[in-house]
């Protein structure tokens, strides 16, 4: 019973991690296609107008 619970929790954590990784890859692909957007975001993060 406990092992099933632990296994279930691990699966949910893995799915969350996979979702985050997928999101980062998706954003990276999006940015690499639109370099101006990426530059704009970096500039706004640095605060350099």
C-alpha positions in Angstrom: 0.0 0.0 0.0 2.8 2.4 1.0 4.9 1.5 -2.1 2.0 2.3 -4.4 1.6 5.7 -2.8 5.3 6.4 -3.1 5.3 5.2 -6.7 2.3 7.4 -7.4 4.0 10.5 -5.9 7.2 9.8 -7.9 5.2 9.6 -11.1 3.5 12.9 -10.4 6.8 14.6 -9.6 8.3 13.1 -12.8 5.3 14.3 -14.9 5.7 17.8 -13.4 9.4 17.8 -14.1 8.8 16.6 -17.7 6.2 19.4 -18.1 8.7 22.0 -17.0 11.4 20.7 -19.2 9.0 20.6 -22.2 8.0 24.2 -21.4 11.6 25.3 -21.4 12.4 23.5 -24.6 9.3 25.0 -26.2 10.3 28.5 -25.1 13.8 28.0 -26.3 12.7 26.9 -29.7 10.3 29.8 -29.9 13.1 32.3 -28.9 15.7 30.8 -31.3 13.2 31.3 -34.1 12.6 34.9 -33.0 16.0 36.3 -31.9 14.7 39.9 -31.6 12.2 38.8 -29.0 14.9 37.0 -27.0 17.1 40.1 -27.2 14.2 42.3 -26.0 13.5 40.0 -23.1 17.2 39.9 -22.1 17.5 43.7 -22.3 14.4 44.2 -20.2 15.8 41.7 -17.6 19.1 43.5 -17.5 17.3 46.9 -17.4 19.3 48.3 -20.3 17.2 50.6 -22.4 
